[in-house]
């Protein structure tokens, strides 16, 4: 009897994670001689634990094809981290029970470092419980912080959105600077790694080009040097355009964004470093400012995706099915840069055991000597990732034609499970 | 001797104000038998007072053509309001002196209500000082608050950007809501008029569609009703997507953005109503939230312009030159809606004296009964304005090909002037 695929999305979504889903499902449909159905976990692994498996065979060909240009997570995602096999024994056993009940031969888990770890553990425990399932990790993260892979699907599109946005907003500021706003601050995502912030530096091709300052989480904030550079930019170029990563900390390791407010769990509430930096500039230098926080806009802006990113996102999904059919388990398709100029890439295979729980920070050689810009080496690495456009179709009302899944669930066969 | 045109941009720029400049300059170049040069004030009227006139004949045909797809204000703009003729006599006289020195026959002033007023006054004082100059206002404002004209060039593109952005971010939130973020708040511009916020409502075509709540400056904020609707949305649809205008006030007329919060340096934090609304939701309902402030991104996002808007922006520039050549003065080309379905429009002529200092608010019949959404009448009005796409060209590095003007100044002929 043919085995089924179970695909699930995990963690924060990206503008192109559905392109990966599209790659998985289309590759599944192209191999119906060897594969049964492609199921998708509703809201990720939570849905699997609850035995809520979306039967993607109920979706039309056109709907699946439209996943390629639809942002968000079409089947739902979740933040739910399984711990060690000992600590989360009950959940791992339930997972295997669900996989067994639905004849799942291939578990494709689309996420970042944590998900690689989970997929790896499911592979181990399945064997132990006498239900061997092939587990394939599928890379995804806007943070670009996975090891081994040259870059992560999702990152290129966010990078392009941020680069174009700071380019456009800077043209605005520049035209107003003689009598009005002189400093603009754009906050971007990336709590631990400054890849997204770094991508904005692609806009600065000639002296005076924005952004004039980039603040990375990898570099402790130095107030005096920062203010000096703001002043120099305004005096030399008429204005100063700043990109700041949400994760910037001061020399004591405290988040700049941590203005003392706490969230419901008592954690420092992040996501407002732009106003902090902007207020500092006004207080110390007196310049009129504006600030923006792009937040979810940046990671859902499918309207401005990178074509390279869309192609890679699709390719890792397709490759995951190919790996599954080749009998592989405990692996992840990753992106290998074959050449830089012209840019060429291919899909390779990495061991999940080597992917898990390792974050890839910006290397020192990508950060300018003053800590507030990027180097030529960084440009060479980043440039190909934002190349090409890949617009979604629009309807006659001028809105993108994004698709919604019907999300028909497979018949449940097991008792309820409390999560 | 042929007279020259002097064109100037005024106030906050838009994604398409340069399309208007393109219309002016291309129409000027098409009529070289009757028009001398087209000058542009550097940084708007400040440059005119300083006798800094950019000679647009020094720009190539390709550069002028590229203005059509370039955001920001290509010649610079400014916030500099001339007062009454009595109060600002010195400036008005200097303006006329500069116009006379450079043989300006036509003054085309591209701005909002204040600029209409200034253009009108220049027309009056020119006559009085024996240098009659034809003054044509050219409409521009993302706020869509000019009277008489059906809509304002600049608004449609911002409207489209905000509509697409809330659509995309909502797909993101929806996919995460089972275990993570349940409420998303997007802050948009519009301090006095809620047109931009209203445009987001175009996305909500079926029950449950985002945004679930729109907060307008025209409607005093009612905390209890707001929280009730947030809760109902989360319970019914799984999440709640909110668009809030920067100008929302409480029942005492105080801006919500001015909530007395302090940043890390102890300063009052202004210009962020989104975090205030988001914090309120968490405090009262306990939902996990995210918020974004699009600020200048929204008014410079030429990468996602409305085609209708670009065409109208170009058309008002072209019409201004046509009006000038027809001997008109003290007028403005405005947009007249000829039919709604199919949408058809044409350019008409309005008296500047009727445009000045009148703001067009959202009419009551466009705001839903509960004050937190738009009506079918609003949809009919807004829908055509975001139709069609008009992408800028991109270079091989994946960035838009936005143009920079050379900004060659005409030889000065007058003594310095202190402003």
Interface residues (C-beta under 8 A of the other chain):
Chain A: X9 X12 X13 X15 X43 X46 X70 X71 X72 X73 X74 X75 X76 X77 X78 X79 X80 X160 X163 X164 X165 X167 X168 X169 X170 X171 X172 X173 X174 X175 X176 X178 X179 X180 X181 X184 X186 X202 X203 X256 X258 X259 X260 X261 X263 X264 X271 X272 X274 X275 X276 X279 X280 X283 X290 X291 X292 X293 X294 X295 X296 X297 X299 X300 X301 X302 X303 X304 X306 X307 X308 X383 X386 X387 X388 X389 X391 X394 X396 X397 X398 X399 X400 X402
Chain B: X9 X12 X13 X15 X43 X44 X46 X70 X71 X72 X73 X74 X75 X76 X77 X78 X79 X80 X160 X163 X164 X165 X167 X168 X169 X170 X171 X172 X173 X174 X175 X176 X178 X179 X180 X184 X186 X202 X203 X262 X263 X264 X265 X267 X269 X271 X272 X274 X275 X279 X282 X286 X288 X290 X291 X292 X293 X294 X295 X296 X297 X299 X300 X301 X302 X303 X304 X306 X307 X383 X386 X387 X388 X389 X391 X394 X396 X397 X398 X399 X400 X402
